[in-house]
Amino acid sequence: MSVKTKPQSQLLPLETASRNQRNMLIIGGIILVALLIALVAILVSSNITSNAQRFASLPQSRTADGAFVLGNPDAPITLIEFADFACVHCHNYKPTVDAFIERFVATGQAKFEFRTIMTAGGANTGYASRLAECAEEQRPGAFWEAYEVFYEYGRRGPTAYNEQMARPFADRLNLNLSQLLECSRTASQIQKDTAFAQQNGATSTPTVLYRLGNGSPRPLTGGREIDDLAVLVEAAQFQ
Protein backbone atom coordinates (compact mmCIF):
# COMPACT_ATOMS: atom_id res chain seq x y z
CA MET A 1 0.00 0.00 0.00
CA SER A 2 1.50 3.29 -1.05
CA VAL A 3 1.28 6.57 0.92
CA LYS A 4 0.14 9.55 -1.07
CA THR A 5 2.15 12.75 -0.61
CA LYS A 6 1.40 16.26 -1.71
CA PRO A 7 3.15 17.36 -4.84
CA GLN A 8 6.31 19.40 -4.28
CA SER A 9 4.62 22.34 -6.00
CA GLN A 10 2.09 22.49 -3.12
CA LEU A 11 4.76 22.37 -0.37
CA LEU A 12 7.03 25.10 -1.69
CA PRO A 13 4.61 28.03 -1.24
CA LEU A 14 4.08 27.06 2.43
CA GLU A 15 7.81 26.76 3.08
CA THR A 16 8.43 30.04 1.28
CA ALA A 17 5.73 31.81 3.31
CA SER A 18 7.17 30.46 6.58
CA ARG A 19 10.68 31.53 5.58
CA ASN A 20 9.49 34.99 4.60
CA GLN A 21 7.68 35.33 7.91
CA ARG A 22 10.84 34.42 9.84
CA ASN A 23 12.86 36.88 7.79
CA MET A 24 10.34 39.63 8.47
CA LEU A 25 10.49 38.92 12.20
CA ILE A 26 14.29 39.04 12.15
CA ILE A 27 14.30 42.30 10.21
CA GLY A 28 11.67 43.75 12.54
CA GLY A 29 13.78 42.75 15.55
CA ILE A 30 16.88 44.37 14.07
CA ILE A 31 14.96 47.59 13.37
CA LEU A 32 13.55 47.60 16.91
CA VAL A 33 17.00 47.16 18.46
CA ALA A 34 18.38 49.94 16.26
CA LEU A 35 15.55 52.25 17.31
CA LEU A 36 16.14 51.47 20.98
CA ILE A 37 19.86 52.17 20.62
CA ALA A 38 19.10 55.46 18.88
CA LEU A 39 16.61 56.40 21.61
CA VAL A 40 19.13 55.66 24.36
CA ALA A 41 21.75 57.74 22.52
CA ILE A 42 19.31 60.65 22.24
CA LEU A 43 18.41 60.43 25.93
CA VAL A 44 22.08 60.26 26.99
CA SER A 45 22.97 63.18 24.73
CA SER A 46 20.03 65.18 26.08
CA ASN A 47 21.10 64.50 29.67
CA ILE A 48 24.70 65.51 28.91
CA THR A 49 23.53 68.75 27.29
CA SER A 50 21.23 69.47 30.22
CA ASN A 51 23.99 68.91 32.79
CA ALA A 52 26.51 70.96 30.82
CA GLN A 53 24.04 73.85 30.64
CA ARG A 54 23.39 73.62 34.37
CA PHE A 55 27.12 73.59 35.14
CA ALA A 56 27.64 76.65 32.95
CA SER A 57 25.26 78.61 35.16
CA LEU A 58 27.13 77.72 38.37
CA PRO A 59 30.24 79.36 39.84
CA GLN A 60 33.34 77.44 38.78
CA SER A 61 36.73 77.53 40.45
CA ARG A 62 39.81 75.48 41.23
CA THR A 63 41.49 74.57 44.50
CA ALA A 64 45.03 75.64 45.36
CA ASP A 65 46.33 72.41 43.81
CA GLY A 66 44.11 72.73 40.74
CA ALA A 67 41.12 70.47 41.42
CA PHE A 68 37.90 71.50 39.67
CA VAL A 69 35.08 72.86 41.82
CA LEU A 70 31.45 73.81 41.23
CA GLY A 71 29.49 76.09 43.49
CA ASN A 72 29.36 79.15 45.70
CA PRO A 73 32.91 79.89 46.99
CA ASP A 74 31.41 80.77 50.38
CA ALA A 75 29.40 77.56 50.77
CA PRO A 76 30.10 76.03 54.20
CA ILE A 77 30.62 72.46 52.98
CA THR A 78 32.28 70.76 50.00
CA LEU A 79 31.60 67.26 48.78
CA ILE A 80 34.78 65.74 47.31
CA GLU A 81 34.51 62.82 44.91
CA PHE A 82 37.40 60.70 43.65
CA ALA A 83 36.25 58.89 40.51
CA ASP A 84 37.24 57.17 37.29
CA PHE A 85 35.19 57.81 34.15
CA ALA A 86 35.30 54.10 33.26
CA CYS A 87 34.34 52.85 36.74
CA VAL A 88 30.95 51.08 36.76
CA HIS A 89 30.39 51.98 40.41
CA CYS A 90 31.06 55.63 39.54
CA HIS A 91 28.46 55.42 36.76
CA ASN A 92 25.98 54.00 39.27
CA TYR A 93 26.77 56.76 41.78
CA LYS A 94 26.63 59.62 39.28
CA PRO A 95 22.82 60.12 39.60
CA THR A 96 23.41 60.78 43.31
CA VAL A 97 26.11 63.33 42.46
CA ASP A 98 23.80 64.94 39.90
CA ALA A 99 21.04 65.16 42.51
CA PHE A 100 23.50 66.65 45.03
CA ILE A 101 24.54 69.32 42.52
CA GLU A 102 20.94 70.15 41.69
CA ARG A 103 19.69 70.28 45.29
CA PHE A 104 22.63 71.77 47.14
CA VAL A 105 25.27 73.19 44.81
CA ALA A 106 22.84 75.04 42.54
CA THR A 107 21.18 76.54 45.63
CA GLY A 108 24.47 77.78 47.10
CA GLN A 109 24.45 75.47 50.13
CA ALA A 110 27.42 73.33 49.09
CA LYS A 111 30.28 72.94 46.63
CA PHE A 112 31.29 69.90 44.60
CA GLU A 113 34.97 69.08 44.05
CA PHE A 114 35.87 66.44 41.47
CA ARG A 115 39.16 64.57 41.40
CA THR A 116 40.19 61.90 38.94
CA ILE A 117 42.16 58.81 39.94
CA MET A 118 43.00 55.84 37.75
CA THR A 119 41.26 52.63 38.72
CA ALA A 120 39.02 50.81 36.23
CA GLY A 121 40.07 52.92 33.23
CA GLY A 122 43.82 52.77 33.83
CA ALA A 123 45.92 54.79 31.40
CA ASN A 124 42.86 55.81 29.39
CA THR A 125 41.53 57.63 32.45
CA GLY A 126 44.85 59.42 32.84
CA TYR A 127 44.56 60.49 29.21
CA ALA A 128 40.94 61.60 29.65
CA SER A 129 41.93 63.65 32.69
CA ARG A 130 44.69 65.42 30.76
CA LEU A 131 42.34 66.12 27.84
CA ALA A 132 39.71 67.53 30.23
CA GLU A 133 42.31 69.75 31.91
CA CYS A 134 43.51 71.00 28.53
CA ALA A 135 39.95 71.62 27.35
CA GLU A 136 39.61 74.03 30.27
CA GLU A 137 42.91 75.70 29.35
CA GLN A 138 41.66 76.21 25.80
CA ARG A 139 38.15 77.33 26.71
CA PRO A 140 37.20 78.22 30.31
CA GLY A 141 34.21 76.17 31.44
CA ALA A 142 34.97 73.28 29.09
CA PHE A 143 36.16 70.99 31.89
CA TRP A 144 32.62 70.32 33.06
CA GLU A 145 31.51 69.62 29.51
CA ALA A 146 34.43 67.18 29.27
CA TYR A 147 33.35 65.62 32.58
CA GLU A 148 29.98 64.70 31.05
CA VAL A 149 31.42 63.53 27.73
CA PHE A 150 34.06 61.28 29.31
CA TYR A 151 31.45 59.68 31.56
CA GLU A 152 29.52 58.91 28.37
CA TYR A 153 32.62 57.47 26.69
CA GLY A 154 33.40 55.43 29.82
CA ARG A 155 29.91 53.91 29.78
CA ARG A 156 30.29 53.02 26.09
CA GLY A 157 33.51 51.15 26.81
CA PRO A 158 36.65 50.54 24.72
CA THR A 159 35.02 51.50 21.41
CA ALA A 160 34.80 55.12 22.67
CA TYR A 161 37.06 55.25 25.73
CA ASN A 162 40.47 54.57 24.25
CA GLU A 163 43.75 56.14 23.13
CA GLN A 164 42.04 57.55 20.02
CA MET A 165 39.38 59.57 21.85
CA ALA A 166 41.06 62.98 21.50
CA ARG A 167 39.78 63.64 17.97
CA PRO A 168 36.07 62.86 18.56
CA PHE A 169 36.32 64.68 21.89
CA ALA A 170 37.78 67.79 20.23
CA ASP A 171 35.10 67.69 17.55
CA ARG A 172 32.38 67.27 20.17
CA LEU A 173 33.49 70.33 22.15
CA ASN A 174 34.63 72.34 19.12
CA LEU A 175 38.23 72.49 20.36
CA ASN A 176 41.50 72.81 18.45
CA LEU A 177 42.85 69.24 18.26
CA SER A 178 46.50 70.22 17.76
CA GLN A 179 46.47 72.50 20.79
CA LEU A 180 44.68 69.85 22.81
CA LEU A 181 47.26 67.17 21.99
CA GLU A 182 50.19 69.51 22.63
CA CYS A 183 48.79 70.52 26.02
CA SER A 184 48.01 66.92 27.00
CA ARG A 185 51.71 66.03 26.90
CA THR A 186 52.41 68.14 29.97
CA ALA A 187 49.05 68.38 31.79
CA SER A 188 49.54 67.25 35.37
CA GLN A 189 46.29 67.53 37.33
CA ILE A 190 45.88 63.75 37.37
CA GLN A 191 49.16 63.45 39.29
CA LYS A 192 48.01 66.10 41.78
CA ASP A 193 44.65 64.39 42.25
CA THR A 194 46.41 61.06 42.77
CA ALA A 195 48.75 62.54 45.37
CA PHE A 196 45.81 64.16 47.16
CA ALA A 197 43.94 60.84 47.12
CA GLN A 198 46.91 59.04 48.65
CA GLN A 199 47.22 61.67 51.37
CA ASN A 200 43.58 61.17 52.28
CA GLY A 201 43.29 57.39 51.99
CA ALA A 202 41.22 57.33 48.80
CA THR A 203 42.26 54.14 47.01
CA SER A 204 39.05 53.09 45.23
CA THR A 205 36.33 54.76 43.19
CA PRO A 206 34.04 56.32 43.93
CA THR A 207 35.42 57.56 47.24
CA VAL A 208 33.49 60.46 48.77
CA LEU A 209 34.83 62.82 51.45
CA TYR A 210 33.68 66.20 52.69
CA ARG A 211 35.28 69.42 53.86
CA LEU A 212 33.86 72.02 56.23
CA GLY A 213 34.93 75.52 55.25
CA ASN A 214 38.62 75.46 54.39
CA GLY A 215 39.33 72.51 56.65
CA SER A 216 40.88 69.16 55.85
CA PRO A 217 38.90 66.43 54.08
CA ARG A 218 36.90 64.14 56.36
CA PRO A 219 35.37 60.71 55.78
CA LEU A 220 31.60 60.48 55.71
CA THR A 221 30.30 59.31 59.07
CA GLY A 222 26.98 58.10 57.66
CA GLY A 223 25.93 56.83 54.24
CA ARG A 224 26.65 58.54 50.98
CA GLU A 225 23.21 58.47 49.39
CA ILE A 226 21.36 61.72 48.76
CA ASP A 227 19.33 61.64 51.99
CA ASP A 228 22.52 61.06 54.02
CA LEU A 229 24.24 63.93 52.24
CA ALA A 230 21.23 66.16 52.84
CA VAL A 231 21.62 65.68 56.61
CA LEU A 232 25.30 66.58 56.33
CA VAL A 233 24.63 69.71 54.29
CA GLU A 234 21.84 70.87 56.60
CA ALA A 235 24.07 70.47 59.68
CA ALA A 236 26.86 72.45 57.97
CA GLN A 237 24.60 75.48 57.50
CA PHE A 238 24.61 76.07 61.27
CA GLN A 239 28.31 75.59 61.98
N, C-alpha and C positions, 0 to 999 in steps of 0.2 A: 504494500500500500504506500503510495507516494504522498508526501506532504506538499501542499500547494503553497507557494510563496508569492508575495507581491512582486510585480515586475520592478526592476531596478529604477525605471523611470518614475515610479510612484514614490520610492523611498527618497530619492535625491532632493525633491523640493522640501520635504520635512527636515532632512539633515541640514540643508542650506538655510532654512528659516531658523533652526535652532542655533546654528553657527552665527548667523547674523545677529540674533538676539544677544548671544554672549558677547559678541564684538561691541554691540551698542552699549551693553552694560559696562564693559571695560572702559570704553571711551568716555561714557558718562562719569565713571568713577575718577578717571584721570582729570577730567574737566573740573569736577567737584573739588578734588584735592588742590588743583591749581588755583581755584577761586578762593579756597580757604587760606592758602599760603599768601595770596595777594592781599586778602583781608587782614591777616595778621600783620603783614608788612605795613599796610596803611595805618593800622592802629598803633603799631610801634612808632612809626614815623610821626604820627600825630602827637603821641605822648612826648616824644623827644622834643618836638617843636614847642609844645606847651610848656615843658619844663625849662627849656632854654629861654623862652620869653619871660617866664616868671623870674628866673635867675637874673636876667638883664635888668629887671626893675628893682633888684635888691642891692644894698651896699656891698661892694666887693673889696677885699683887702688881702694882705699877706702878712704872715707872722714875721718875727725878726729873722727866722731862719728860712723864710720863703714859702711856707705852707699856704695853701689857698683857703680863704675864709669867706663865707657869706654871712651877711647880717649886720645889724646895728653895732658899731664899734663899742658903744657903751652898754651893751647887753650884759647882764650880771653872770651869765653862764654860757659856756661853750661846749657843745657836743663834738668830740673828736673821734673820727672814724678812720681806722686803718683798713684798707681794702685793696683787692686785686680785681681788675675789670673782668678777668676770666673765671673768677671764683664763683661756683654755683651758690654757695651759702651767701655770698655778697649779693648776688642777683635776687635771692629770696628775701634778703633783708632790705633791699633798696626801697620797696614800698613803704616800709617803716620810716626810712630816712626821708623819703618824699613827703610823708605825712608830717614828720617833725618840722621840715622846712616850711610847709604850708601853714601849720598851726602856730609855730613858735618863732621861727626865724622871720617870716614875712610880717609878723605882728610886732617885731622888735623886742621880743622877750628873751631871745637866745641867739647864739651864733652857731654856725656849722663849719667845722674845720676838717678838710679832707686830706688824707695822707696816703700815698700809694706805697705798698710794699709787695715784693715779688713772692707769691706763693704758687697758686695754681697755674698762672700764666707764664711763670719763669721769665726768660729773657724778652719775650714779646711784651710783657707788662712793663719791663724797664724801658723798652722802646716806645710804647704808648705813652708812658709818663713823660719822656723827653719830648715827644711830639706835642703833647698837651701843653707843656711848659713853653715850648717854642711858639705854639699858636698864640699864647698870651703875649709873648714878646712882640709878635708881629701885629697882633690886633688886640688891644685891651678888651677883656671880657670874653675872649674866645676860649679860655680854659674851661669854663663851665659848659660851653657848647661841646667841647672835646670830651668832657666828662660823660655827657649823655651818649655821644657817638661811640666812644670806646666801650661803654657798657653794652651798647647794641652789638658791636663787633664781637665782644666777649661771649655774648649769648649765642651768636651765630657760629662760633667755634673757629677751627683752623682755616676754613675757607675765607673768612674775613679778618680774623685776628691772627696775623702772621707778619713775617718780615717785609711783605710787600704792601702793607696797609697805608704807607705814607701818601701815595698818589691818590687813592680814592678818598682818603681823609682830607687832603688838601683841596681836592675838587669839591667835596661836600661843604667845606667851610669857606670856600673861595679864598684860599691862601696861596701864596707864592711857594711852589714846591721846592725850588732851588734854595730859597732862603730857609725853608723849614728843615731841609736835609742838612744844610750847613750848620744851622743852630743846634740840631740834635746831636751833633758830634761832641759838643762840649756841655750840653745841658746837664745839670747836676742835682736837681731837686730830689730825684729818686734816692740818691745817696744820703741826702740830708734827712729825708723821711725815714729811711732805713735806720740811720743812726738814732734818730729820735725814738723810733719804735723799740730799738734795743735798750735804750736808756729807761724806757717805761714798761718793759716786759711784754710788749706786743709782739707775739711770735706767730700768730695765726690770723686768718681773715674770715669774717670781719671781727676786729677787736674794737670795742667802743669804750672810751674814757670820757671824763668831763673835767672841766676847769671852772672854778669860781673866780670871777674877776680876772686878775693877771696871775693867779696862783699856779701851782704845779698841777699837772694832770693827776686825776684820781680814778680809781676803778669804780665802776657802778656797784653800789651796795645792794640794789634790788635787781629786778629784771631789766631787760633792754627793749621791751616792746613799748608801743606808743603810750599806753596808759601808765607804765612805770616811769617813762621819761617825763610825762606830764606832771607827775608828783614832784619829780626832781626840779623841773623848771619852776613850778609854783612856789616851792620852798625857797628857791634862789631869789625870788623877787623881794623877799623880806629880810635878806641877809645884808 
